[in-house]
Amino acid sequence: MKFLREIISFIIETKKWWLVPILTVLLIVGLLVLFADTAVAPFIYSLF
């Protein structure tokens, strides 16, 4: 959690708002990979 807090404070202090969409997409892809091996997988595949 400290890592996420540091990233958020870095974005706010340096005003690099273009990083927000990139990090959001990376987070979504990471969650899809994480849930690919669980019981949630059939629901994820039905979305696409």
C-alpha positions as CSV (number, residue, x, y, z in Angstrom):
1,M,0.0,0.0,0.0
2,K,2.9,2.3,0.6
3,F,4.0,1.9,-3.0
4,L,0.6,3.0,-4.3
5,R,0.6,6.0,-1.9
6,E,4.0,7.0,-3.3
7,I,2.8,6.8,-6.9
8,I,-0.3,8.8,-6.1
9,S,1.7,11.5,-4.3
10,F,4.3,11.6,-7.2
11,I,1.5,12.1,-9.7
12,I,0.0,14.9,-7.6
13,E,3.2,16.7,-6.8
14,T,4.7,16.6,-10.3
15,K,1.3,17.1,-12.1
16,K,2.0,14.2,-14.5
17,W,-1.7,13.5,-15.0
18,W,-1.0,11.5,-18.2
19,L,0.2,8.6,-16.0
20,V,-3.3,8.1,-14.6
21,P,-4.8,6.3,-17.6
22,I,-1.7,4.2,-18.1
23,L,-1.7,3.0,-14.5
24,T,-5.4,2.4,-14.7
25,V,-5.1,0.1,-17.8
26,L,-2.2,-1.7,-16.2
27,L,-4.2,-2.3,-13.0
28,I,-7.2,-3.6,-15.0
29,V,-4.9,-6.0,-17.0
30,G,-3.2,-7.1,-13.8
31,L,-6.6,-7.9,-12.2
32,L,-7.7,-9.9,-15.3
33,V,-4.5,-12.0,-15.1
34,L,-5.0,-12.5,-11.4
35,F,-8.6,-13.6,-11.8
36,A,-7.9,-15.8,-14.8
37,D,-7.2,-18.9,-12.6
38,T,-10.1,-18.4,-10.2
39,A,-13.8,-19.2,-10.3
40,V,-14.4,-15.7,-11.7
41,A,-12.7,-16.6,-15.0
42,P,-16.0,-17.7,-16.8
43,F,-17.6,-14.4,-16.0
44,I,-14.5,-12.4,-17.3
45,Y,-14.5,-14.4,-20.5
46,S,-18.2,-13.7,-21.1
47,L,-17.5,-10.0,-21.0
48,F,-15.4,-10.3,-24.1
